Structure formats: C-alpha cells, structure tokens
Amino acid sequence: MNDTDDFDPAPTPLTFVLRVIIGLLQGAALYALLRVALAKVWPATAPELYAALLVTAVFTPLVASSALTRLRPVPLLVWILAVAAICAALGWYDLYRDPFVTPGHAPPRVTPAQAFVGLPLVLFIAQSLLIAAAHDRRAIAKYHTYFEVSWGLGLQIALAVLFAGTFWGVLWLGANLFRLINVEAFARVIRQEWFWIPATTVAISVALHVTDIRAGLVRGLRTVVCNLLGWLLPLAAAIVVAFVVALLFTGLEPLWGTKRAATILLIAAAMLVILINTALQDGARLSATEAGATMPAALRLSIVAASLVMLPVVALAGYAIALRVGQYGWSNVRIVGAAGAAVAACYAVGYAIAVVRRRTSTGVLAATNIATSLIVIAVALALLSPLADPARLSVADQVARLKDGRSYADRFSFDYLRFDTGRYGVEALQRLAKDDTVPAIRAKAVAALDRQSRWDPKPEGEHVGPIRVVQPPGGEMPGDFLSKNWDEEPASYLLPLCLKSSTSSCDAILADLDGDGADEIILDAHAGEATVFRRTEGQWRYFGTLAGFNCKGVGEALRAGQFSLAPSLLKDIEVAGARLRVAPHFDCGSVTARRVPY
C-alpha cells in the first residue's frame, strides 16, 4: 500500500448517511446538555458528570466521523470507545480539580476549561498515529504514511471549520435579505438553539465527507501550503540565528528584563519545528538530494541552520524558567512552560543529531518526529490528569516554600491559592487556616478563603507589594500612598502590578516634578514603563507615564539619580474649562538633542 492513491478513503452513500446521523446525534446531545444547564436540573446539578458528558459529546462524534472511512469496523469501535472514556475521564477531572467554589459561597461552574485546551491536540496526534499504523498494518508506520495522514487530517479539519463558518455566513446573508422585506421568521429560526446547534454539527460532518471524496484536492492544497511555508524557513532561520549571535554582544540581562523570554523563545522553537517539517515534507526530497538529485540549497542549508540554532534557543528558554522557579517557585504557567521546554528539547536534540552527521539524516529527523509525538501525548495527558496536574504540583511547592521560610507571609500570594489552583489551592488554604503555628499565615489564609472573587476588596495592609525608594537615598514612601486601595482607582488597569499584588515589587523615585514643593512619585516596575503619581485634593492619583523611559540606559540613570528637571517644551492650552496638553510623538533617537522634533 505505497501508492499515493492508497491514502484516499473510499466514502460511499452509506458513509454519507452515517456521518449525517452522527452530526444529528451530536447536535441533539449538545442541545440537550445546553437546555439542562439553563434549567439547572440534573445532570447540570452534578458538575463533574455534566463536564464528562459535555467533553464526550463534543469530541467523540468528530473523531468517529473523521475515522469512519479510515479504520476497519472493529478497530474503529474500539477507538471510539477509548476516546469516549478518555474524554469522560478528563472532563470529570477538570471539574473535580477546579470547581471554583468554596462551600457556602458561589455555585460551581459546569463547563470544563482545561480539557478543551489540551485534549484536541492529544486526539489529533493519536488519531493520526493510529490511522497511519492501520494503513501500513504495523505498530510503527512508515514516515511517509505519517506525513500523508497527519497533514491530510489537519487540512480536513481546517476545511471543515471553514465550511461551517461559510455555511453560517450564507445563513446570515439570507436572514438579512429577508429583513429587507420585513420578514423576521428566517432570522428567528436560525437563532434558536434547536436549529443552530445541530445545523453546525451536521455542516461539519458534511464537510468531512466532502473532503474525503475530494481527497486529491486536499493533497494538492497540502503541497501548496507546505511549499509556501517551507520558503519561510530561510527567513525564520536567519532571524533566529541573528538573534542568538546578537546575544553574544548584548548579554542576557535585556532578555530577562522582558519577563516573557521563555514564552517567546518557545514560540520561536515551535515555529522552527513547523517550518522545518514543511520544508522537509515526507523526507523524499531530502533523500533524493542524498542520491544526487536536486533540492534548493537555501532550503537544505536552512534546515541545518534551524536545527542547530534550536539548541541554544530551547536551552535559554529552559534556563529562563529555571531562574523564575528558583526565585518564586513553581506555578501553573511555569509547569506548563517546563513541559513545553522538555518537548522542545526532544525536537532540538533529535534535529541536531540528524544534521551533524555527514549528511542530514532523514531517518533521524523522522524518528525524532514520531518519538516526540508520543511524548507530546504522554505529557499532555499527564498535565490534564492528577499525575502532573500543574495546580496540584504548584500548590504543593508554594505551600512548602511558605512553611520553610523561602517565601514570606507578607509577600506570598494567597490569592493564587484561592483563585488560580482550584480545589488543591482551596484545600491548602483550609489547612493553613487551621494551623496555629504561624499566626500571620493563618490570618491571611482565613482572609483569602473569605473572598469570593479576586476583585473583592483586600484586607487592610495587603493592597500593595514591596516598594523600594531608590531616589533620593534614604527616602520613604508616604504612608497614605501605601495604605490606599488602588483596586478602586478608575484607571486601575494602567497601574503597575506592585499596586495590585503583594507579590510584585517596584522601585520608586521621589521628585518634585511640578515645582509646588511636594514630591511626585515615579514607580518603575521593571517592565519598560514608569508610572507617575501626584497628590490631588489630598488624594494620591494616577497621573501618567514617562515617555521615553524604555529608551536604552534611561531607567538605569533615573534609578541612579543621574537626572535633572527641565521646563516643558510647550505650554498647555486652556479652553472651555479644560486644559489641553500636547502629547508629542517620542523617538529615542531625539533624546541626545533634548528636543522632540515636530
């Protein structure tokens, strides 16, 4: 079964009927689940059960419809039952781990969140591996088969979603056409849940069937997409290589100053993996090159460069995560980031081994992709289950840090346990609230449990994080500034995190910016922006930001006191009782001229 045509499924009229029935049954199930949720009756009153049913109803019919022509009846039935069991288990656990409720407070949610994020990826990879293995009738299929199946399935899903969106675009247009003649019935019908839910599921099922019939067109589209994206690899590789080289001159300090280095570096690594595979495709082009045929030199060199540069990129991402963990311990995001870094490391090491051989080895690249796909499934399932649930692991680590003194009670985020770690965090707070060993910890745990929302007013003294006055040396922050509840500020979304969280810190510069004899406050949260506060009518208020603060060397000089006060370049305009102020465009290059060009 090596011919390309062997990958084309053989849909029949019966297949079409079965897919329409699957779509109708899925629509009916989702409609029924929606109605019981709105009516707040069983099974919606049993959140874990409801979540299990919802996740199963969303994913299992799609998997069944997609695999209908690609698996024999018995393997298909076994696979559908396995998918249903996995969906039900993960949906149930999702609500069990994070009901977002404390007894006596708000009612629990009924919609799972985590399962809808990671489960689609798991099912896509698993279905691709299974169909490829069934096609080749061997546990580990040929890489050519994996490539054909996975890309075909991915494009089929994308086209089905596009078809469903276009289907609704046509219905929306029809509704507006009838509205032109004052006929609202059509619009009212398509807005009804009993219509739009099954209509959407049937549309997706029909799209899956049509793309099966026209599998050759899907394959042609795949070739075009891979060829186009493949030619982005030289650009992407050049950019990432230039970035790594630039780090040799800038050092790592600017990278860590962004506080999002790991995320961007992992995205860059993922981009390189995708583009390498679009250029490589099924490996035949690279193998042909080894046999003396032609492959564009730019693509081959780009595959080598991208494969090698991934090692330092992934290493830097892992190091960035390790630094944050060492400073603040594990959190949900850092655990997921560490898992992503581990997966990226598998790709980076495998690809590097492949290209350092005398000739780039297609076999090693292919083996890396297959092995890492299995690792992705295992890692994702572990994160979605109790085995490596980020909430469970992070709560255990954070509480341990609090008890052994690595984290101080006045800087510890009890809100994180209360609102970001589900059941595990709430149960940890309940244990801390009963522990009289450290009264300060007990009091803060009790206060956190009493809050029903993270936006509820915080207890007195917990409004701001540590603020260190760096200029003038020995200066002190005004007491009424520190005691103010900045969450009530109208522009609170513009404020630095140190005014909204006790776990974030800022540096402060006190300076009389308006010449009235009283200091204004400049807060530097080390995020590339400085925020200015001024006392108005006896109250501290947010005033604005310092333009140009993100220019090179400005923040360091300001914190060191190497600044002077200068008059405004332009005067304000008073008109109709309002004061108008010019907000010029700021260019870092104009700083040396001490004038902003107009």
C-alpha positions as MATLAB code, in Angstrom:
seq = 'MNDTDDFDPAPTPLTFVLRVIIGLLQGAALYALLRVALAKVWPATAPELYAALLVTAVFTPLVASSALTRLRPVPLLVWILAVAAICAALGWYDLYRDPFVTPGHAPPRVTPAQAFVGLPLVLFIAQSLLIAAAHDRRAIAKYHTYFEVSWGLGLQIALAVLFAGTFWGVLWLGANLFRLINVEAFARVIRQEWFWIPATTVAISVALHVTDIRAGLVRGLRTVVCNLLGWLLPLAAAIVVAFVVALLFTGLEPLWGTKRAATILLIAAAMLVILINTALQDGARLSATEAGATMPAALRLSIVAASLVMLPVVALAGYAIALRVGQYGWSNVRIVGAAGAAVAACYAVGYAIAVVRRRTSTGVLAATNIATSLIVIAVALALLSPLADPARLSVADQVARLKDGRSYADRFSFDYLRFDTGRYGVEALQRLAKDDTVPAIRAKAVAALDRQSRWDPKPEGEHVGPIRVVQPPGGEMPGDFLSKNWDEEPASYLLPLCLKSSTSSCDAILADLDGDGADEIILDAHAGEATVFRRTEGQWRYFGTLAGFNCKGVGEALRAGQFSLAPSLLKDIEVAGARLRVAPHFDCGSVTARRVPY';
ca = [
       0.000    0.000    0.000;
       2.617    2.516   -1.067;
       0.860    4.337   -3.872;
      -0.432    7.796   -3.168;
      -3.927    6.750   -4.122;
      -3.930    4.233   -1.281;
      -4.289    7.139    1.115;
      -7.612    8.144   -0.380;
     -10.505    6.802    1.712;
     -13.430    5.243   -0.090;
     -16.554    7.117    1.027;
     -19.894    5.716   -0.098;
     -23.520    6.917    0.108;
     -23.818    4.846    3.285;
     -20.834    6.699    4.727;
     -22.562    9.988    3.982;
     -25.739    8.844    5.728;
     -23.774    7.638    8.750;
     -21.930   10.952    9.024;
     -25.164   12.944    8.827;
     -26.658   10.723   11.544;
     -23.555   11.237   13.691;
     -23.859   15.000   13.201;
     -27.570   14.960   14.114;
     -26.967   12.859   17.213;
     -24.126   15.118   18.293;
     -26.282   18.209   17.771;
     -29.154   16.663   19.731;
     -26.816   15.727   22.607;
     -25.272   19.204   22.796;
     -28.707   20.835   22.622;
     -29.966   18.634   25.456;
     -26.900   19.486   27.568;
     -27.438   23.193   26.946;
     -31.074   23.015   27.981;
     -30.401   21.187   31.251;
     -27.635   23.684   32.063;
     -30.008   26.619   31.503;
     -32.730   24.913   33.531;
     -30.218   23.985   36.269;
     -31.504   20.426   36.500;
     -29.716   17.080   36.545;
     -27.109   16.326   35.205;
     -26.108   20.005   35.307;
     -26.518   19.862   39.083;
     -23.721   17.265   39.151;
     -20.906   19.367   37.612;
     -18.338   16.579   37.201;
     -20.833   14.311   35.439;
     -22.057   17.168   33.255;
     -18.496   18.059   32.225;
     -17.775   14.427   31.374;
     -20.873   14.267   29.153;
     -20.112   17.608   27.507;
     -16.498   16.787   26.602;
     -17.562   13.371   25.319;
     -20.357   14.873   23.197;
     -18.035   17.469   21.674;
     -15.078   15.301   20.688;
     -16.187   11.670   20.297;
     -18.571   12.201   17.327;
     -15.930   14.256   15.498;
     -13.336   11.530   15.974;
     -15.818    8.876   14.832;
     -16.870   10.818   11.739;
     -13.274   11.557   10.748;
     -12.085    7.944   11.155;
     -15.171    6.376    9.601;
     -13.562    5.555    6.250;
     -10.017    5.057    7.521;
     -10.374    2.292   10.091;
     -11.953   -1.135    9.869;
     -15.144   -1.657   11.922;
     -13.641   -3.420   14.943;
     -10.626   -1.068   15.403;
     -12.968    1.874   14.772;
     -15.363    0.749   17.509;
     -12.528    0.140   19.968;
     -11.031    3.560   19.185;
     -14.379    5.350   19.611;
     -14.933    3.685   22.990;
     -11.386    4.594   24.070;
     -11.873    8.220   23.024;
     -15.205    8.389   24.850;
     -13.597    7.007   28.004;
     -10.667    9.457   27.816;
     -12.978   12.422   27.179;
     -15.291   11.465   30.032;
     -12.421   10.939   32.475;
     -10.651   14.206   31.642;
     -13.909   16.165   31.596;
     -14.867   14.769   35.005;
     -11.447   15.535   36.485;
     -11.421   19.045   35.020;
     -14.458   19.982   37.103;
     -13.299   17.990   40.112;
      -9.960   19.816   40.246;
     -11.344   23.290   39.660;
     -14.978   23.756   40.696;
     -14.135   27.403   41.570;
     -16.196   27.163   44.696;
     -15.807   27.256   48.459;
     -18.642   25.636   50.437;
     -21.246   28.252   51.246;
     -20.139   30.630   48.510;
     -20.737   30.894   44.747;
     -22.166   27.896   42.856;
     -19.726   25.789   40.847;
     -19.197   26.184   37.145;
     -20.270   23.363   34.831;
     -18.087   23.981   31.765;
     -14.627   22.354   31.688;
     -11.768   24.609   30.664;
      -8.502   22.652   30.671;
      -9.885   19.713   28.671;
     -10.856   21.924   25.743;
      -7.298   23.278   25.536;
      -5.098   20.185   25.550;
      -7.439   17.363   24.548;
      -7.859   18.349   20.851;
      -4.084   18.141   20.359;
      -3.934   14.724   22.044;
      -6.783   13.336   19.939;
      -5.369   14.752   16.694;
      -1.926   13.228   17.218;
      -3.308    9.917   18.484;
      -5.750    9.588   15.591;
      -3.015   10.366   13.046;
      -0.714    7.739   14.559;
      -3.498    5.157   14.733;
      -4.715    5.662   11.150;
      -1.154    5.542    9.821;
      -0.454    2.318   11.728;
      -3.705    0.788   10.455;
      -2.831    1.813    6.887;
       0.600    0.173    6.994;
      -0.616   -2.687    9.234;
       2.284   -2.249   11.609;
       2.687   -0.650   15.022;
       5.168    1.956   13.738;
       4.209    3.083   10.248;
       6.486    4.495    7.597;
       7.214    8.196    7.956;
       5.709    8.849    4.532;
       2.425    7.425    5.850;
       2.521    9.565    8.996;
       3.117   12.645    6.859;
       0.265   11.906    4.460;
      -2.216   11.055    7.198;
      -1.423   13.875    9.640;
      -1.337   16.658    7.065;
      -4.428   15.292    5.343;
      -6.316   15.109    8.634;
      -5.199   18.577    9.718;
      -6.268   20.201    6.461;
      -9.525   18.261    6.504;
     -10.339   19.685    9.929;
      -9.372   23.195    8.837;
     -11.547   22.952    5.721;
     -14.462   21.598    7.752;
     -14.254   24.577   10.119;
     -14.014   26.929    7.130;
     -17.045   25.259    5.545;
     -19.061   25.607    8.759;
     -18.137   29.274    9.007;
     -19.102   29.871    5.366;
     -22.352   27.958    5.935;
     -23.262   30.395    8.676;
     -22.196   33.313    6.531;
     -24.732   32.195    3.904;
     -27.465   31.827    6.544;
     -26.666   35.256    7.968;
     -26.879   36.778    4.489;
     -30.210   35.038    3.914;
     -31.585   36.406    7.186;
     -30.612   39.942    6.215;
     -32.112   39.544    2.753;
     -35.466   38.615    4.291;
     -35.174   41.524    6.703;
     -35.097   43.844    3.708;
     -38.736   42.901    3.123;
     -39.626   42.881    6.841;
     -39.639   39.087    7.181;
     -38.027   38.161   10.514;
     -39.043   34.492   10.646;
     -35.855   33.245    8.968;
     -33.601   35.163   11.380;
     -35.616   33.975   14.375;
     -35.339   30.339   13.310;
     -31.582   30.293   12.801;
     -31.071   31.891   16.235;
     -32.877   29.064   18.012;
     -30.657   26.568   19.846;
     -32.638   23.654   18.438;
     -31.587   24.822   14.972;
     -28.095   26.291   15.131;
     -26.510   23.556   17.247;
     -27.462   20.521   15.074;
     -27.106   22.599   11.898;
     -23.481   23.329   12.791;
     -22.636   19.731   13.705;
     -24.241   18.395   10.522;
     -22.403   21.006    8.435;
     -19.081   19.844    9.888;
     -19.978   16.199    9.220;
     -20.889   17.007    5.608;
     -17.617   18.906    5.183;
     -15.643   15.906    6.465;
     -17.423   13.712    3.925;
     -16.858   16.090    1.008;
     -13.149   16.420    1.787;
     -12.950   12.607    1.848;
     -14.485   12.438   -1.641;
     -12.100   15.121   -2.925;
      -9.001   13.805   -1.146;
      -6.863   14.636   -4.172;
      -7.739   18.311   -3.822;
      -6.797   18.194   -0.140;
      -3.461   16.646   -1.077;
      -2.864   19.350   -3.661;
      -3.663   22.034   -1.122;
      -1.247   20.401    1.313;
       1.523   20.532   -1.273;
       0.907   24.224   -1.921;
       0.800   25.046    1.813;
       3.987   23.111    2.557;
       5.866   24.644   -0.346;
       4.831   28.170    0.599;
       5.589   27.782    4.298;
       8.801   25.926    3.524;
      10.192   29.010    1.833;
       9.679   30.970    5.042;
      12.259   28.742    6.719;
      15.330   30.609    5.332;
      13.932   33.888    6.685;
      12.985   32.415   10.057;
      16.326   30.636   10.441;
      18.241   33.811    9.563;
      16.285   35.840   12.121;
      16.774   33.347   14.946;
      20.476   32.859   14.151;
      20.954   36.645   14.115;
      19.165   36.855   17.474;
      21.436   34.238   19.047;
      24.534   35.974   17.676;
      23.288   39.345   18.970;
      23.027   37.853   22.466;
      26.808   37.454   22.444;
      27.083   41.253   22.372;
      24.061   42.339   24.431;
      24.280   39.682   27.121;
      21.282   38.017   28.733;
      20.201   40.871   31.006;
      17.892   42.557   28.436;
      16.336   39.151   27.747;
      15.495   38.523   31.400;
      14.212   42.069   31.774;
      11.255   41.331   29.483;
       9.846   38.722   31.955;
       8.415   36.824   28.982;
      11.607   35.450   27.481;
      10.726   31.770   27.930;
       7.368   32.158   26.191;
       8.814   33.947   23.162;
      11.755   31.563   22.894;
       9.458   28.509   22.976;
       7.224   30.080   20.324;
      10.326   30.643   18.187;
      11.325   26.985   18.651;
       7.817   25.815   17.714;
       7.920   27.996   14.608;
      11.219   26.443   13.542;
       9.872   22.908   14.078;
       6.815   23.617   11.918;
       8.780   25.294    9.139;
      11.470   22.586    9.123;
       8.767   19.989    8.602;
       7.045   21.962    5.852;
      10.361   22.162    4.040;
      11.225   18.529    4.749;
       7.695   17.238    3.997;
       7.826   13.418    3.861;
      11.624   13.338    3.604;
      11.663   12.206   -0.015;
      13.142   15.475   -1.255;
      15.999   15.307    1.229;
      16.609   11.640    0.457;
      16.662   12.455   -3.238;
      19.295   15.066   -2.534;
      21.453   12.481   -0.867;
      21.129   10.361   -4.005;
      22.338   13.212   -6.191;
      19.054   14.793   -7.228;
      18.423   18.478   -6.755;
      16.935   20.270   -3.774;
      17.204   24.044   -3.361;
      20.404   24.745   -1.491;
      18.718   27.507    0.504;
      16.201   25.062    1.951;
      18.811   22.463    2.823;
      21.091   24.999    4.499;
      18.093   26.476    6.307;
      17.122   23.052    7.673;
      20.671   22.638    9.013;
      20.831   26.154   10.489;
      17.367   25.983   12.049;
      18.028   22.539   13.526;
      21.271   23.669   15.141;
      20.060   27.052   16.412;
      17.136   25.404   18.202;
      19.536   24.009   20.823;
      20.576   27.396   22.302;
      17.039   28.779   21.932;
      15.487   25.904   23.880;
      18.338   25.928   26.406;
      17.753   29.634   27.062;
      14.015   29.021   27.486;
      14.690   26.263   29.996;
      17.195   28.450   31.843;
      14.702   31.326   31.995;
      12.066   29.036   33.515;
      14.605   27.643   35.975;
      15.535   31.154   37.122;
      11.906   32.074   37.795;
      11.293   28.797   39.615;
      14.345   29.404   41.769;
      13.082   32.891   42.643;
       9.345   32.298   43.055;
       8.754   28.539   42.934;
       6.506   26.558   40.623;
       3.266   27.969   39.228;
       0.717   26.671   36.735;
       2.310   28.606   33.899;
       5.871   27.580   34.791;
       4.950   23.894   34.961;
       3.282   24.056   31.546;
       6.270   26.035   30.258;
       8.690   23.436   31.618;
       6.680   20.699   29.886;
       6.818   22.676   26.649;
      10.564   23.172   27.062;
      11.029   19.427   27.581;
       9.123   18.655   24.385;
      11.069   21.332   22.500;
      14.319   19.843   23.821;
      13.363   16.479   22.289;
      12.984   18.129   18.904;
      16.140   20.223   19.301;
      18.375   17.320   20.314;
      16.962   14.963   17.674;
      17.245   17.502   14.863;
      20.772   18.483   15.908;
      21.874   14.837   15.873;
      20.327   14.453   12.416;
      22.210   17.388   10.881;
      25.620   16.871   12.485;
      26.022   13.597   10.640;
      27.977   13.649    7.421;
      24.753   14.238    5.549;
      21.469   15.303    7.052;
      19.750   12.091    8.099;
      16.109   11.822    7.046;
      15.745    8.741    9.226;
      16.797   10.538   12.415;
      14.539   13.508   11.655;
      11.617   11.179   11.034;
      12.322    9.132   14.155;
      12.512   12.336   16.195;
       9.094   13.470   14.954;
       7.468   10.107   15.658;
       9.019    9.681   19.112;
       8.263   13.257   20.132;
       4.631   12.875   19.017;
       4.276   10.028   21.510;
       5.984   12.163   24.172;
       3.570   15.044   23.485;
       0.596   12.717   24.044;
       2.069   11.422   27.299;
       2.971   14.897   28.582;
      -0.412   16.404   27.670;
      -2.354   13.574   29.313;
      -0.200   13.873   32.432;
      -0.864   17.625   32.653;
      -4.607   17.100   32.186;
      -4.762   14.363   34.836;
      -3.821   14.109   38.532;
      -0.449   12.653   37.558;
       1.149   16.030   36.741;
      -1.694   18.487   37.276;
       0.004   21.931   37.369;
      -2.390   23.081   40.098;
      -1.586   20.166   42.373;
       2.173   20.381   41.866;
       2.368   24.165   42.190;
       0.258   24.240   45.371;
       2.496   21.636   46.998;
       5.607   23.623   46.094;
       4.240   27.043   47.087;
       2.963   25.831   50.459;
       6.307   24.121   51.133;
       8.138   27.386   50.355;
       5.801   29.278   52.671;
       6.297   26.856   55.565;
      10.081   26.576   55.292;
      10.605   30.333   55.054;
      11.670   30.635   51.429;
       8.520   32.722   50.886;
       7.459   35.365   53.400;
       3.839   35.597   54.500;
       3.647   39.318   53.665;
       4.784   38.649   50.101;
       3.042   35.341   49.493;
       0.132   35.326   47.025;
      -2.711   33.719   48.940;
      -4.951   34.846   46.064;
      -3.055   32.433   43.820;
      -4.086   29.531   46.023;
      -7.640   30.832   46.299;
      -8.422   31.590   42.662;
      -5.807   30.005   40.355;
      -5.284   26.466   41.604;
      -8.800   25.141   42.031;
      -9.620   22.539   44.654;
      -5.995   21.961   45.603;
      -5.393   25.605   46.470;
      -8.635   25.959   48.433;
      -7.894   22.798   50.424;
      -4.368   24.064   51.143;
      -5.802   27.359   52.419;
      -8.236   25.467   54.631;
      -5.338   23.536   56.171;
      -3.332   26.742   56.666;
      -6.370   28.401   58.269;
      -6.430   25.643   60.903;
      -2.684   25.759   61.583;
      -1.784   27.966   64.580;
       1.978   27.574   64.104;
       2.372   30.945   62.367;
      -0.492   33.329   63.242;
       0.258   35.675   60.314;
      -0.094   32.826   57.811;
      -3.283   31.614   59.455;
      -4.856   35.097   59.363;
      -4.051   35.615   55.704;
      -5.364   32.167   54.779;
      -8.649   32.885   56.577;
      -8.940   36.255   54.795;
      -8.292   34.635   51.408;
     -10.983   31.999   51.992;
     -13.487   34.709   52.886;
     -13.061   36.390   49.499;
     -15.499   35.190   46.840;
     -13.734   36.958   43.960;
     -10.206   38.098   43.268;
     -11.715   41.565   42.701;
     -13.161   41.773   46.207;
     -11.516   44.442   48.410;
      -8.367   43.156   50.074;
      -7.778   43.279   53.828;
      -6.116   46.379   55.208;
      -2.380   46.397   54.582;
      -2.436   43.984   51.634;
      -3.077   46.493   48.873;
       0.479   46.953   47.581;
       3.656   44.945   47.218;
       7.164   45.917   48.339;
       8.182   49.382   47.071;
      11.812   50.430   47.494;
      12.747   54.124   47.319;
      15.909   54.368   45.220;
      15.939   58.161   44.846;
      16.634   60.067   46.932;
      18.681   57.598   49.012;
      17.003   57.010   52.345;
      13.668   58.378   51.151;
      10.417   56.934   52.461;
       7.110   56.278   50.749;
       4.130   58.296   52.050;
       2.015   56.191   54.380;
      -1.276   57.170   52.729;
       0.112   56.038   49.354;
       0.915   52.567   50.709;
      -2.407   52.205   52.530;
      -4.541   53.308   49.586;
      -6.654   50.598   47.926;
      -5.523   51.063   44.333;
      -8.017   48.472   43.089;
     -10.629   51.204   43.431;
      -8.718   53.596   41.162;
     -10.744   54.299   37.967;
      -7.688   53.611   35.804;
      -6.525   50.573   37.812;
      -5.751   48.636   34.623;
      -2.969   51.155   33.917;
      -1.277   50.718   37.279;
       1.867   48.640   37.884;
       1.340   45.216   39.424;
       3.022   46.215   42.684;
      -0.051   48.338   43.486;
      -2.420   45.428   42.939;
      -0.497   42.398   44.178;
       1.582   41.873   47.288;
       3.904   39.558   45.331;
       5.118   42.196   42.837;
       7.683   44.878   43.646;
       8.616   48.323   42.306;
      11.387   50.880   42.633;
      10.291   54.436   43.472;
      11.810   57.803   42.574;
      10.553   60.796   44.573;
      10.886   64.117   42.735;
       9.064   67.446   42.668;
       8.009   67.454   39.025;
       5.615   70.430   39.169;
       7.636   72.725   41.449;
       4.986   73.002   44.170;
       7.346   71.878   46.906;
       5.801   68.397   47.232;
       7.269   65.281   45.656;
       5.534   63.292   42.973;
       6.142   59.532   42.845;
       7.600   57.671   39.860;
       7.183   53.884   40.046;
       9.393   51.584   37.995;
       8.054   48.028   37.835;
      10.963   46.923   35.593;
       8.536   46.305   32.732;
       9.777   49.052   30.375;
       7.405   51.726   31.703;
       7.461   54.255   34.546;
       4.201   55.404   36.119;
       3.782   58.853   37.698;
       1.530   59.618   40.692;
       0.550   63.052   42.033;
      -1.331   64.170   45.126;
      -4.538   65.908   44.047;
      -7.074   67.317   46.531;
      -5.385   65.401   49.328;
      -5.511   62.043   47.499;
      -2.817   60.213   45.556;
      -3.919   59.763   41.942;
      -2.528   58.123   38.825;
      -1.161   60.959   36.648;
       0.513   59.373   33.617;
       3.631   57.692   32.312;
       7.118   58.882   31.386;
       7.545   58.869   27.612;
      10.936   57.572   26.583;
      11.525   55.602   29.764;
      12.077   52.458   27.698;
      14.995   54.021   25.810;
      18.366   52.415   26.389;
      20.027   53.454   29.639;
      17.219   55.776   30.773;
      15.823   53.543   33.515;
      19.248   52.818   34.969;
      20.201   56.528   35.001;
      16.892   57.533   36.611;
      17.274   54.953   39.387;
      20.875   56.113   39.933;
      19.743   59.744   40.349;
      21.505   60.915   37.214;
      18.744   63.247   36.068;
      17.682   66.879   36.257;
      14.336   68.625   35.916;
      13.734   70.703   32.774;
      10.861   73.057   31.807;
       8.140   71.825   29.466;
       8.826   72.268   25.775;
       5.307   73.623   25.090;
       2.709   75.263   27.296;
      -0.742   73.838   27.903;
      -3.866   75.322   26.324;
      -6.860   76.237   28.469;
     -10.127   76.250   26.574;
     -13.772   75.892   27.654;
     -12.733   74.985   31.183;
     -10.417   72.176   30.023;
      -6.634   72.037   29.852;
      -5.218   70.628   26.631;
      -1.721   69.211   26.695;
       0.414   68.339   23.674;
       1.419   64.666   23.649;
       4.300   64.609   21.139;
       5.489   61.573   19.288;
       8.578   60.320   21.144;
      11.667   58.998   19.401;
      14.543   57.574   21.450;
      16.930   58.983   18.856;
      15.897   62.523   19.787;
      16.957   62.202   23.436;
      20.507   63.389   22.790;
      19.191   66.533   21.133;
      16.974   67.178   24.204;
      14.225   68.212   21.804;
      11.424   66.212   20.275;
      11.110   67.099   16.561;
       7.738   68.291   15.306;
];
